[in-house]
Amino acid sequence: MSRLIKVLSIDGGGIRGIIPAMVLNVIERAAEKPICQLFDLIAGTSTGGILALGLTKPNPDDPTQPHYPAEKLIDIYEQEGPTIFSRSVWHKLHSAWNLSDEKYPSLGIEGVLKDYFEDALLSQALTELVVPSYEIEDRNCFFFKRSKARAKPSDEDFLMRQVARSTSAAPTYFEPCRLAGGGEKPYLALIDGGVFANNPAMCALAEAMVIYGRDNDFLVVSLGTGQLTRRLEYQEAKDWGLAGWAQNIINIIFDGVQDTVDYQLKQLLPVTNGPTRRYYRFQVELNIGSDDMDDASQSNLANLRKKADDLIVNESEALGNLCAQIR
């Protein structure tokens, strides 16, 4: 007998992850259950991967319950954002002079991830989990999965903080993550999964069909980190050259990928209002503040919070319908 399989997907977007974190907090409060108990599978890329891992990390005092409510994960952006996106004066000068150097040292993000995830393992996630990354040496898409971690623990079970670091290693921002293990290779060289799946909702749906069977009914909830609206003027872009394009191409790729997946899912799943709706996309235009992934200033965080609040108000009916379906 078929049943409703509920899938959650969270986009990448750096500091803009505060937007889906706030939406998740509203869903948890309205449904009166933790996110990991409301969905059968959760996928997240980059900052979305950090959220997905945080929502499914078990509580050390009660491993059947999540360690963090969604509300607590908002702190990653408000309190830890300036640490993650920080660099010394020396590093600023060095990265400006040496274009081959990453924008930020990895010590900040690695320290935050260690504080939040400690030594929790991917296999311990409280629901099925999919976190995309990209292996640069073998040139392959790489998916961290709870199902793989449990099936092949010696090869596929990684620390959650390692998974989070790998999926968020955005090119030009952070150096790639070198991760020991992963099968026949002695190590993996991984970068941000956003280069191919910044919106991992299609990956999530495909994985849910494999795990639970295609004969089931599927509901997909996709959370964006803000639609880019800043114009890239032709008169500027035509003279960018290698250095100019290197600074802008990542945002272009990430934005294009997420819109493509949204289009695909709108064609595949019903989006009409009511109990038969099977696809929800919660996204907001970033027409105030900065759409930079690394602008962790207090003023920009306030703007992002404002956009999240606007989204929650404007989509209150859809959020209410969704919570009725998943509760």
Beta strands, then each sheet from edge to edge (+ up, - down):
strand 1: 4-10
strand 2: 41-44
strand 3: 58-59
strand 4: 62-66
strand 5: 128-135
strand 6: 140-145
strand 7: 177-180
strand 8: 187-192
strand 9: 217-223
strand 10: 279-282
sheet 1: 6+ 5- 2- 1- 9- 10-
sheet 2: 3+ 4-
sheet 3: 6+ 5- 8+ 7-
end
